[in-house]
């Protein structure tokens, strides 16, 4: 099971992630689910809400009384590991902060690497 002590030895795919620091300011604050991991990047799926206005001439039943409709939009964002710091939520609910430079290996190679305690 993934915990805060052994997260470096596991893949991050499927975990919730937030970018807390990055040299790219547009990435700071991004939250989403990790859907792919490579040696140098993480691909996360970001969920956002968009309000859409419904036209009066559309017949959509009960929704016609509410002129605003909220749609969920999923976007994929590619994040470089070496320039970012992440907060990762492990399955037990603990939030772990990880410097992306530590993750700069293929997930299958991280199991071989030794890490120093901080």
N, C-alpha and C positions, 0 to 999 in steps of 0.2 A: 504494500500500500504506500502511496506517495505521502510523505510527511515533510515538515520543514527541514528535517535533518538529512533526508536523502533525496531531495528534489533534484539535485545536480546529476544524479544517476538515472533519471527517468526522462522520457519524452514529455514535452509540454503540451502536446496535442490534446485538445479537449478541455484544457484548463482555462479559467477566466484570467485575463491579464489586463493590466493598466500600465501605460507608459507614464512614469512620474518625472523623468528627466531625459532630455535628448539634446544633441547639438542641432537637431532640426526642430525648431519651435512649433511647427504645425503638427508634430506627432505627440506633443505633451498633452496629456489628458485623454488620449484615445483609450477606450475600453472595448473589449471584445473577447471572443473565444478563439484560441489558437487552432487553426485548421491545417497548418502545414509548418514544418520546421526543416530548414536546411542548415548547412554549416555556418553561414553568415547572416541568415535572415529568418524572421518569423512572419508568417502570413496569418493575419487575424481577421475575423468576420465581425464587423462593427454594425450594430443595430441602431437605427435612428428612426424617428417618427417624423412624418411629413403630413401637414394638414392640406387637404385638397377641398376645393369648393365644388359642390355639386350643382350642375345646371338645373334651373327651374323646370325645363321641359323634359327632363329625364324621369322616367317612371321607375322608381326603385322601392316602392312600398313604404314601409315604416321609416326608412332613412330620410325620406323627402322632407319631413318636419325639421330635421336637423340639417342645416345648410353646410356644416363643416364635417368632413369625414377625415379620420386619422388613419394613415397607412403606414405600415412598417416597411422600411427599406433596409436591405442588408447589403453592405459594401465590403469589399476585401481590401485591406491595407497591408502593404509590405513594409516591414520595419527592419532596419539593420540592427543587429545585436550589439556591435562594437561601439556604437555611439549613444546607446540608450540604457536607462535604468528602469527596471520593471517591478511592479507589484503583482505577484501571482497568488491566486486563491487556490489552496490545495483542498482536496476533497473533505478533510475534516473541518474546514471553515477557517483555518489559520491563513493569514496573509503574510507572505514572505517577500521581502525586497531583495532583488537580485541585480547585480551589475551585469549587463549584457556581455562584457568582456570575458566573464567566467564561462559563459555559454558558447564561446566561439569554437565549437567542435561539432562534428556530426553527432546526432543523438546517440548513435550506436557506438561511437568512440568515447563518449564521456564516461562510460562505465569503467573504462580502463584507467582513467586519470585519477590522481590523488588530489584532494583539496585540503588546504589548511583551514583550521578553525579560526574564526575572527572573534 
